[in-house]
Amino acid sequence: MKIYGEEISGNCLKVKYVADYLGLSYEWIDVDIVAGGSRTPEMLSKNPAGQVPFVEFDDGRILSQSNTIIQFLAEESDLIPEDPFLRAKMMEWMFWEQYSHETAIAVARFRVIYQGQAVEDLDPQLVAKGNAALDLMEKHLINQEWFVGERLSLADVALVAYTQFAEQPGFSLEARPNVRAWVPRVKAALNCA
């Protein structure tokens, strides 16, 4: 399979992390998203949404949206809990990540790192949303090491993708010791740098 993505994107890293963790064979196709590489006619013919990541399987089928891709790749692996309720809780966190976490942390990071906006000029509502997301994560991790159950799951993969970069646009993990300890724990379990 071919994974189209760019390693500056946490959403793309999720797919890379899962594929590597599972030992899947793939070709990484680097797409320069800042320069509009995901919106070229060739890319749009493969993924009309004009986004990465997406995966092109050997039979030509295309699958996009990071959390959908990682769930598909991880089917019947230890990254998806066997218990139906825990599996649903995993999905709950994955939906929350895309709606309430990524839309703040990733957006702030993109504006600061790739568009050159000063941290102090970020929209206060965006900053508040990011802090609220990190605070919820901190509270959830008070009495547990993983987001769902007793081991690493796709919920952790989805959430670590941008949390690991949260300090780049000015979010602090200093006062969030549970999140700060969880990030390297997830990355060590995934065996990624």
Secondary structure, DSSP 8 states (H G I E B T S, - for coil): -EEEE-TT-HHHHHHHHHHHHHT---EEEE--TTTTGGGSHHHHHH-TT--S-EEE-TTS-EEESHHHHHHHHTTTSTTS-SSHHHHHHHHHHHHHIIIIIHHHHHHHHIIIIIT---GGGS-HHHHHHHHHHHHHHHHHTTT-SSSSTTS--HHHHHHHHHHTTTTTTT---TT-HHHHHHHHHHHHHHT--
